[in-house]
Amino acid sequence: MDISKTLKKFGLEQAFHYLYKDPDTNMLKLMDWADKFAGDEFIPQRKLVREAMTDPNHPYYPFIHRIINDIDPHVMQTTAVNFFINAALAGWPKQEANREKYQCNIPWTILLDPTSACNLHCTGCWAAEYGNKLNLTYDEIDNIISQGKELGIYMYIYTGGEPLVRKDDLIRLCKKHSDCVFLCFTNATLIDEAFADQMLEVGNFVPAISLEGFEDATDGRRGEGVYQKVIHAIELLHRKKLIYGISACYTSANFDSITSEEFYDKLIEMGVYFIWYFHYMPVGNDAVPALMPTPKQREEIYHRIRKYRVEKPLFAIDFQNDGEYVGGCVAGGRRYLHINANGDVDPCVFIHYSDSNIREKTLLEILQSPIMMAYHNAQPFNENMLRPCPMLENPEFLRAIVKESGAHSTDLQSPESSEHLCSKCDQYAQNWKPVADELWQKSQNDKDSDD
């Protein structure tokens, strides 16, 4: 037993019990304790949190009070303990020790597809073609998580297909691995009263609901009536006092709407706690490169989301433009990897090439495989953190990695060569470079002036 981890967990649990006795009064007392405990660490962050707690005019004042008042205490405590203690304070040092011991990447989180099956038939999605043919069994997922915890990994993210096709197994896994946090990208149409009650019971399952924008855009791609089903699911999650967020992919066609102030404000109105923005990736033989945002559009997205962050009470992640906060590309096992429903282990959910299958190798053996070690040895792919990806912004790296490792395409329906994929990114990378370099230089100059 890890005594330090146990004490920290007990301390955080007691802090939550104390907080909920009188939130308005005890919230600041807990911050005083946190300041003493943290010492010289995280001073700017703690200052911002304190300001948000005490100033009613601060944009995150309602956000913090909503977290305390609108989230079920059991859910809040379970998620916080598993995330901050297990995945961060205890998990991170263990990962670092294993990185040093095994001389390879050890991820902070693992993305995995429980199934390729989906209950929708969205335009441009491959899941409907596979049907329910590809599945990781309960025992296989359980084994992946058990192996991960041995390496210090306590955060798991389900993708698909539609993961909630396997909702019974997912809840069983939440119960068995009650010390982990599980995030799930979902279309939300299978969230009902019974499942919401199960989420309340386990406390460690968080849905990230896919939206294309407003009703016309969502229904246009996902099918008539889907938007209203999503809204119904969000209302149910809100009523049950659960944590939930949004996953949104911006393209050249929808970027103006999906990153608009109107859309952002609508999410806040619906009680959403976070939004995860993704950049459209031209993955697959049938992908449409024209849907990649233009440099001007991506620059506008960069400015919009950063502006909203300091003005509006919603936690936003811009996967492609936030490389500076995670040191560049997070894939290849550096911070995460992806296991598909066939057991193939990809370096990235957007880069479907593999030389290993979880049914044939251990997780550690896979992290030491040629493709993962090629990622390990080549990162960072660019010193400009607005050009982090070995595919989208630096396609010459992905070409070399796939060739060097002998990896194969994991798209079973229509295998795509790395040359075909990277050729769709060459012009994009060239066009984005001068814009990204200017933005990055300005960002660094601003930081230097602040210091």
N, C-alpha and C positions, 0 to 999 in steps of 0.2 A: 504493500500500500504506500502511495506517495503522501507522506504526512503533510508536506508543505501545501500540496494541492488540496488536501482535505481541509486544512485550516483555512485556506483562502476561500474555498467553497462555503464552509460554515460561516465565515465572516460575512460574505456577500449575502447569504441567505438571511442572516440575522439583521443585516442592514435593510433588506427589503421589508422584513417584519416591522422594523422600527419605522421605516418610511411610511408605510400604509396606515399606521396609527394616527398620524396627523401630517399628511403630505406637505401642506403649505409651510408648516413650521419646521419639520424635520428634514426637508429637502436641503436647506441651507446648512444645517448641522452636519449632514452627511458630506456635503462639499467641504466643510472645514476638516472633517476627518480625512477625506480624500487628499486634501492639500498637504496635510501632515504626513500621510502615508507615501505620497508620490515625491515629496521633496522637490528636487530641481527638475523632475521629469514632466513633460507635457504642460509646461507653464502657460503657453499661449492658448492651448486647447481648453485648459481648465478655466482660464479667464473668460473665454467665450461662453462656456457653459454657465458660469456664474452670472454673467451679464444676461444671458437668455432666461435664466431662472428668475431674476429680480426685476427686470425692466419690462413692464407691460407693453412698451412700444417696440421691443426687440422682435424681429420677424419670427424667431424661433421660440418666443415665450409661449404661444399657444401650442406649439409642437411638443415641447417638454411636458406641459400640463396635460396634453392629450395622451401622451404615453403613460402617464401616471393614472389618469382618471378613466381612460377609455380602453385600456388593455386589461384583461383578466389578470389578477395578481399571480395566479399559478403559472399562467403562460409567460408573463413578464419575468418572473423569477427563474423559471426553467430555462427560458431562452437566454437570459443574461448570464446565468451561471455556466451554461454549456458553451456559450460564445466567448465570454470574457475570461472565464477561468480555464475551461478545458481546451478550447480551440486556440486561445491566445496566450494567457499567462503560463499555462502548463504545457500546452501543445507546441508552441513555437520553440522554446529551448530544446525540447526533445527532437524536433525536426532539425534544428541547427546542429545538434550533436550527431544525428544520423547523417546529415550532409557531409560533415567532416569525416565521420567514420567510414562511410561507403563511397565518398568522393563522387557523388552524383546528386542530381536534383531530388528533393523530397517536397512534394506539393503541400500547400496549406489546405487545399480542398480537392475533392475528386468529383468530377461530373460523370454520371453514368445514366444509361438509358435502360430502364427496366423492361421496356418493350418498344417495338416499332409500330405497334397497333395504335390506331387513333379513331375516335368516334366522329371526326369531321373529315371533310375532303377539301382542304384549302387549296386555292389556286397556287401552283408552283411548288407544292410540298410533296416530297417523295413518300411520306409515311403511308398514304393510302394505297400505294402500289405494293408495299410489303404485306399489308394486312397484319395479321397476328402471327406471322411466320417466325419472327425473331423475338426471343425473350431471354433475359437473364432470369434464372430460377431464383426463388427465395433464398435457397441455400448458397447460391453463387454470390448474390448481393451481400448476404450475411458474412460470407467469407472475405469478400473485398473489404467490408467495413472493419472486420476483425483484424485483417492484415494492416489496414490503414492505421488503426489505433495503436498497433505495435510500433509504428513509425512516428506517432504523435499527431495523427490526423483525426480531427473530431468534427469537421465540417463536410457535409455531403450534399450534392446538388443533383436533382433528378431532371433529366431532359427526355426527349423522345423523338417520335411518337407522342402519345398523350400518356404521361406517367400514371394518371389517375384511373386509367383502365385497370391498373393493378393496385387500387387503393387499399384493399384488405391486406395485401402483403406489405405495403408501405407503412401502414399503421402497426403491424406486427414488428417491423424493423424499428420503428420509433420506440416501441415498448421495450424491445430487447436491448437496444442501444440507447438507453435513456440519458446517457451522458453526452450524446452528440446533438448537433443542430442539423436539420434537414430542410433545405430550400427546394422548392419544386416549381419549375416552369410549366405552366398549365394553361389550357384554354378556358378553364373554370366551369365548363358546362356540366361537369359531373359532380360539382360541389353541391351537396344537398344538406338538409337538416341533420341527418344521421351522421354524415361525414364531419360536419362542423362540430358536432358534439364529441366525436372521436378526437378531433384536433384539440378541443378543450381538455380532454382527458390526458392526452400525452404531453401537450404543451411545448413540443419541440419540432413542430412541422409548420413551415411558413410558405404559403403559395405566392409565386410571382406570376401574375395573370397577364397573358398576352393581349395587347390591344393594338389595332392598326391606326387608331385615332378615334374619331367620332363614329356615329352609327353607319353612315353611308360607306365609309372606308372599311370598317370592320366587316360589315355584312357583305360588301363587294368581294372581299377575298375569302372570308370564312363561311359565308352562307347566310341566307335571310333569317333574321331572328336571333343570331348569335350575340349581337351587341346587347340586346335586352336580357339575354340569359346571363351574360357577364355582369351586367348591372345588378341583376337579382342576386347573383352569388356574392358580389361586393356588399350589398345591403345586408345579406345574411351574416357574412363574416364580421361586419361592423356591429350588428346587433348582438352577436355572440362574444364580442370584445376580443377578437383574435387579431394577430398581426398579419398584414397582407401588403403586397406591393404590385407594381406593374412592370412588365417587360415590353419594350417598344423598339421596333426596328425602323430606323429612318432611311429613306431612299431619296433619289432625286425627284421622285414624284410626290412623296408625302411629307417631306421634311418640314415644309412651312406650316402644315397643320399639326403634325405630331410634336413639334417643338414650340408651338405657339403659346402665348401667354394664356389664351382662352382654354386650351387643352390642359395646361399645367394647373390653372386655377380650378378646373373641373375636377381634377384628381384630388386636390386638397379638399374641395367641397365633399367628395365621396369618402373622406377619411383615410386616404391612402398614406402609408408611412414611407414608402420609397418607390423610386422608379429607376429602372436599369435600361439605359439607352444603348442599343447596338447599331453599328454601322452595317449597311447591306454588304454582304460578301458574295462575289460572283462564283460561288461554289457549285459544281455540277456542269455536265455537258449542256444542259438546257438553261443555264443561268443567263441573265440579261445584263451585260456590263453597263448598259445605258442607265440602269437603276442605281449605279454607284453615284453618290453625291458629287457634284462638281467642287473644285477647290473653293469657289466663292460660297457655295452652299455649306460646305463643311466648316468653313471659317465662321459663317453666321451661326451655325449650330454651337460651335465652340463658345462664342460670345454669349449667346442666349442662355445656355445652361449655366454658365458661370455667373451670369447676372442673376438668374433666378435663385441660385444657391444662397446668395447673401441677402435676398429680399423676401423670399417666400418659404413658409414652413413645410418643406418636403425634402427628404434626403435623396439626392440625385447622383447617379453614377453614369458617366459617359465612357463606356468601355474603350472606345478607340482613342479618345482625346485625354484620358486621365493617366497616361503612362507614367507621368512624372511622380505620381503618388505611389506607384508600385515598382519603380525602377525599370520601366520598359515592358517588354512582352512577358506576360504571366504564364505562357503555355510551356509545353514540353516538360511538364513536371516541375518547373521552377516555382510556380504557385498553384498550378492545377494541371490535370490531364483529363482525357475523356475516354470512357469505355462504352462502346456502342452495344446494342442489344444482341449482337453476334459474338460479343466477347473481345472484339478487336480493340486494341488500345491506341488511340490517336493522340498526337501531341496537343491537339486543339480541337474544340468542337467544330471549328470552321475548316480544319485542315485534315482531310480524310485519307491519311497515309499511315501505314503501320507495318511493323516487322514482328509484332508479338500479339498473342491472344491470352487473355486472363485464364482461360481453361487449360493452357499448356505451360504457363510460367507463373511464378509468384510475382507479386507486385514489385518487390525489390529487384528481381531479375529483369523485369520490364523497364524499370527506371535506369537500369544499367545496360539496356539494349542499345544497339547502334544508333537508332534514330533519336532516342532520348539523350544519349551522350553527345550526339551532334548538336542538339539544342543547347545542352549544358556548356559545351565548349565554345559555341559561337555567340552566346548572349553577352552583352546586349547587341542587338542587330543594328542599332543606330544610337549615337550619343544624343540625338534629338529625340526626346521622349514623345514628340508628336508624330514620330515616324517609327513606331515600335515593332511593327509586325513583319515577319520574314516573308509573308505572302503579299499583303496589300501594298506596303510602302517600300519593301526591300525584296522583291521577288527573286533576285539572284541568289539569295540565301536559301530559299525553299528549294529551288532547283538543285542546288549543291547538296543540301541535306538529304533529299530523297535519293539522289544518285549515290551519294556516299554510303548511305545506310542500306540501300537495296530495298527500301520499303515499297509496298504495293498499295494500290487504291483500295479502300474499304467500302466503296460504293458498289454493292452487289448488283444493283439494277443496271447501272451504266458507268463502268469504271472510267475515271478521267485521269489522263496523264498529268504529271506535274507541269510539263511544258505547256499543255493546253490551258491549265489553270493559271499559271504565271503569266502567260502571254496576254491574258485579259487584264492583268494588273500593271503591265509595263508602262503604258501611257499614263494611267492614273498616277502611278508613283512619280513619274517625271513631272506631271502637272502639279502635284501636291507639294513637291519638294520646296520650291521657292516660297510658297505661302507658309508652309510649316516652319521653314527656317526663320522667316521674318517674325512669325508669332513666337517662336521659341526664344529668339534673341531678345525680343521685347519683354517676355516673361522673366528671363534671367536678369535683365537690366532693372526691372521693377523690384525684383527680390534684393538685388544689390543696393538699391536706393533705400529700401525699407530697413536693411541692416545698418 
